[in-house]
Amino acid sequence: MTTAFLAESMRAHGYGVAEGANAAITGGAADSRLTRPGELFAAFRGERLDGNDFVDEALERGAPAVVCEHAPRGDWPGRTVAVVEDTRTALAELGRDWLRQCDVRVAGITGTVGKTTAKELTAVALSAQFPTHHSPGNLNSREGLPLALMSLRQDHEVSVLEMAMDSEGEIAELCAIAEPSVGAVLNIGATHLEKLGSMEAIEREKLSLPRSLPREGTAVVNVDDARVAPVADELACEVIGFGASEAARLRRGDVRDLGLEGAEFGVRFEGEHADVRLHVPGAHLAEGALAAIGIQLALGVGLTEAAEAVSGAEIDGRLQVRLTARGARILDDTYNASPASVAGALEL
């Protein structure tokens, strides 16, 4: 993206823009302290702090452009400043405009457990076939997903986006921004019950991803999960159900747990067979690997190539094996780990 595109997009939505010299935007940030040169700064209002109070700091750190609700205090003639009514709404509009400009195929991934690992596996595997963009870190929310799109380039052909939620309607909003043609649901479990109120509400949220897909799209869903499987029968788009049960179109065999060395299993699809050898520790991650294979199939990659790409993927996953100075091993799964993720780590 460039600041010229940002200015054009924001003006088209009716916002005031003070446009500076045209410059590349290479990413997005919402924390002024972490803003790096080339990154757009989005001034969100939080519960305790208001990002609009830190616009000048972000500009000082090299942001070529900002989207904010109040003009900065200083004079920044070389930078592009868009003053909007609501930063979250404006950034969603900007992200959608940029996605459409880039004309990429979008794969969305959601689930209670394993989203980040599945996203990383999918992106690394797809990069063997296509120039692939993916959401960095945990930029997966109303604020985060549009920021993730700031690093999308016009030479990308596919974007893999993680989609999370902690309130009603959030995934539907993310789908309205990203307009995915492929949507994967890994599982549905008890997270954010304090905000959603019931398992049924969480289920509706997660399943809003496949329900948003166009008729020509593909849903990749875990048919071993009792809360996910029923959605397959109601969808008008193609469905690739994955799992170990006979109901799975993309079916895995028994998983051989190799401990800290990873896991291996066979997989079948449409009469073909391939072997998968994961280099990420944890047999419980086979679910995410199957989703990564399913997304590749949905985008036209063959089973053998998809399995080989996942097998060769080296990622910085959630579970990191670290060595102390005396040679002891520490299993670091402290990245916002859910109870299910911790249980999987303890089985190693």
Secondary structure, DSSP 8 states (H G I E B T S, - for coil): -BHHHHHHHHHHTT-EEE--S--B--EEES-GGG--TTEEEE--B-SS-BGGGGHHHHHHTT-SEEEESS--SS--TTSEEEE-S-HHHHHHHHHHHHHHHHT-EEEEEE-SS-HHHHHHHHHHHHTTTS-EEE--TT--STTHHHHHGGG--TT--EEEEE---SSTTHHHHHHHHH--SEEEE------SHHHH-SHHHHHHHHHHHHHTS-TTSEEEEETTSTTTGGGGGG-SSEEEEEESSTT-SEEE---EE-GGG-EEEEEEETTEEEEEEE-SS-GGGHHHHHHHHHHHHHTT--HHHHHHHHHT-----SSEEEE-TTS-EEEE--SS--HHHHHHHHT-
